[in-house]
């Protein structure tokens, strides 16, 4: 996959979502409407940023972003957890 599906908001009750090991470069805005997500695996993609809208996922407790080239937010912010974003 090179992009997250635009229809993610059709599944608002998703809890575990994995887009691991694809070629994603950006988040689809529709994923931020899936407010029940607890675990989001975006490991092994080509993402360079995690948008501030990630904070809309209030139930998100696990975000696996390893093996991406994240430059924003900086690692020192990410390491503090989602609540500082």
C-alpha positions as semicolon CSV with decimal commas, in nm:
position;residue;x (nm);y (nm);z (nm)
1;X;0,000;0,000;0,000
2;X;0,120;0,349;-0,079
3;X;-0,170;0,522;0,097
4;X;-0,412;0,444;0,376
5;X;-0,762;0,383;0,244
6;X;-0,974;0,698;0,232
7;X;-1,274;0,503;0,362
8;X;-1,124;0,434;0,707
9;X;-1,396;0,647;0,867
10;X;-1,646;0,383;0,755
11;X;-1,510;0,167;1,037
12;X;-1,532;0,390;1,348
13;X;-1,520;0,095;1,589
14;X;-1,182;-0,044;1,481
15;X;-0,955;-0,110;1,778
16;X;-0,645;-0,270;1,627
17;X;-0,513;-0,138;1,297
18;X;-0,199;-0,248;1,117
19;X;-0,046;-0,086;0,813
20;X;0,290;-0,248;0,887
21;X;0,547;-0,307;0,615
22;X;0,392;-0,107;0,333
23;X;0,506;0,205;0,149
24;X;0,292;0,464;0,325
25;X;0,418;0,823;0,312
26;X;0,123;1,005;0,474
27;X;-0,171;0,942;0,703
28;X;-0,519;0,948;0,550
29;X;-0,729;1,211;0,733
30;X;-1,010;0,956;0,764
31;X;-0,812;0,747;1,014
32;X;-0,850;1,020;1,275
33;X;-1,225;0,957;1,273
34;X;-1,167;0,601;1,398
35;X;-1,179;0,717;1,757
36;X;-1,183;0,367;1,908
37;X;-0,833;0,274;1,784
38;X;-0,621;0,144;2,071
39;X;-0,332;-0,010;1,876
40;X;-0,192;0,139;1,557
41;X;0,095;-0,035;1,383
42;X;0,261;0,177;1,112
43;X;0,598;0,006;1,140
44;X;0,813;-0,038;0,830
45;X;0,677;0,234;0,603
46;X;0,815;0,553;0,451
47;X;0,648;0,796;0,688
48;X;0,840;1,109;0,784
49;X;0,592;1,263;1,024
50;X;0,322;1,175;1,268
51;X;0,061;1,449;1,240
52;X;-0,067;1,629;1,549
53;X;-0,416;1,493;1,471
54;X;-0,296;1,164;1,619
55;X;-0,403;1,321;1,949
56;X;-0,765;1,285;1,834
57;X;-0,731;0,910;1,891
58;X;-0,791;0,937;2,265
59;X;-0,796;0,560;2,321
60;X;-0,468;0,501;2,139
61;X;-0,228;0,335;2,380
62;X;0,014;0,161;2,142
63;X;0,170;0,331;1,841
64;X;0,440;0,127;1,670
65;X;0,623;0,364;1,436
66;X;0,957;0,183;1,419
67;X;1,141;0,151;1,090
68;X;1,015;0,480;0,948
69;X;1,214;0,798;0,884
70;X;1,017;1,011;1,131
71;X;1,150;1,367;1,155
72;X;0,839;1,528;1,307
73;X;0,777;1,530;1,588
74;X;1,137;1,482;1,699
75;X;1,227;1,157;1,875
76;X;1,264;1,333;2,212
77;X;0,898;1,436;2,190
78;X;0,780;1,096;2,066
79;X;0,964;0,918;2,345
80;X;0,757;1,112;2,601
81;X;0,439;0,949;2,475
82;X;0,125;1,051;2,297
83;X;-0,001;1,283;2,569
84;X;0,261;1,547;2,491
85;X;0,164;1,559;2,125
